[in-house]
Amino acid sequence: MKKEEKEVEKKYDFLAELYHNLRTKKFPGGWFYNEMLEMPAALELLGKVKDKKILDFGCGTGIYAKLLTKKGAKVKGFDISKEMIKIAKEENPKLDLKIGSGYKIPFKEKFDIVIATLVIDYFKDWNAVFREVKKVLKNNGFFIFSIGNPVSECIEKVIHNGEKLRVLGKKDYFNEKKIYGIWNVDGKKKIRMPTHHKTYETIIKTIVKNGFEIVDYKDCFPLKKSKKLFPKDYAIYSKIPYFCVWKIKKK
Ligand SMILES: C[S@@+](CC[C@H](N)C(=O)[O-])C[C@H]1O[C@@H](n2cnc3c(N)ncnc32)[C@H](O)[C@@H]1O
């Protein structure tokens, strides 16, 4: 396992139970960032999945795996964190879910679709990831991945003349480096989560260079019902694009 993966694995091992409970038990109707913001867009790009063979890359606690199985897909998955996989298996006892790295996908067979929701940002070398995904995709198969919006993730809050502003600040958009997001988990724990920032230019060139074609894209917009459930988050993320979803096809 690479050093960059060890850091992430450790954080998700520590967070696993809290993360899953936040998304399922504390907010049974769904958590803002995933169920209200990212998932609706990703599910729209996934479309009909009945009888499709889907690989859930970085499956976390198996929330997508469970939902897609219910919709009739044949799902397998893997994740770097043993604690996330432990919960994923408890939640999906019949599914083949493994501990493994996206730099060396632990499956040899071919899939119709690979999904990687809010995972790819953790990788420094996207070329290596795209090469791995290509190996397990059928020809004309789809790779659907969601990431942080490359521009928004560089926005910082500043106070200028007493006024609160959001500007492109120290996290320089053109500087493709590791950035730390502060996760204020459950209002108590603050976790510094590392991701690897890429520009739109790099992302698009990586897709094309690795033999994929862009077939769709979505800026995630919060579900209407989240306005009542999470009013502060809705107010911000109905104005600032926080996540985006890409649908690309293996040529
Ligand atoms: C934000 S969670 C998303 C989980 C799941 N995809 C979902 O949407 O519910 C990110 C997941 O990516 C996994 N991950 C991060 N780096 C990884 C790597 N190098 N290989 C495989 N999984 C990784 C983490 O362990 C974590 O479970």
PDBQT file of the ligand as one rigid body, heavy atoms in Angstrom, charges set to zero:
ROOT
HETATM    1  C1  LIG A 301     -16.263   9.470   1.032  1.00  0.00    +0.000 C 
HETATM    2  S1  LIG A 301     -16.085   7.718   1.157  1.00  0.00    +0.000 S 
HETATM    3  C2  LIG A 301     -17.247   7.204  -0.086  1.00  0.00    +0.000 C 
HETATM    4  C3  LIG A 301     -17.714   5.800   0.092  1.00  0.00    +0.000 C 
HETATM    5  C4  LIG A 301     -18.724   5.312  -0.954  1.00  0.00    +0.000 C 
HETATM    6  N1  LIG A 301     -18.169   5.358  -2.284  1.00  0.00    +0.000 N 
HETATM    7  C5  LIG A 301     -19.998   6.117  -0.898  1.00  0.00    +0.000 C 
HETATM    8  O1  LIG A 301     -20.207   6.993  -1.740  1.00  0.00    +0.000 OA
HETATM    9  O2  LIG A 301     -20.816   5.835  -0.009  1.00  0.00    +0.000 OA
HETATM   10  C6  LIG A 301     -14.516   7.420   0.374  1.00  0.00    +0.000 C 
HETATM   11  C7  LIG A 301     -14.080   5.972   0.411  1.00  0.00    +0.000 C 
HETATM   12  O3  LIG A 301     -12.935   5.816  -0.460  1.00  0.00    +0.000 OA
HETATM   13  C8  LIG A 301     -12.084   4.849   0.115  1.00  0.00    +0.000 C 
HETATM   14  N2  LIG A 301     -10.742   4.972  -0.456  1.00  0.00    +0.000 N 
HETATM   15  C9  LIG A 301      -9.878   6.010  -0.316  1.00  0.00    +0.000 A 
HETATM   16  N3  LIG A 301      -8.707   5.749  -0.929  1.00  0.00    +0.000 NA
HETATM   17  C10 LIG A 301      -8.825   4.517  -1.487  1.00  0.00    +0.000 A 
HETATM   18  C11 LIG A 301      -7.940   3.684  -2.243  1.00  0.00    +0.000 A 
HETATM   19  N4  LIG A 301      -6.690   4.067  -2.514  1.00  0.00    +0.000 N 
HETATM   20  N5  LIG A 301      -8.386   2.484  -2.679  1.00  0.00    +0.000 NA
HETATM   21  C12 LIG A 301      -9.661   2.076  -2.384  1.00  0.00    +0.000 A 
HETATM   22  N6  LIG A 301     -10.530   2.799  -1.630  1.00  0.00    +0.000 NA
HETATM   23  C13 LIG A 301     -10.129   4.019  -1.198  1.00  0.00    +0.000 A 
HETATM   24  C14 LIG A 301     -12.167   5.189   1.606  1.00  0.00    +0.000 C 
HETATM   25  O4  LIG A 301     -11.675   4.156   2.430  1.00  0.00    +0.000 OA
HETATM   26  C15 LIG A 301     -13.632   5.487   1.790  1.00  0.00    +0.000 C 
HETATM   27  O5  LIG A 301     -14.361   4.340   2.136  1.00  0.00    +0.000 OA
ENDROOT
TORSDOF 0
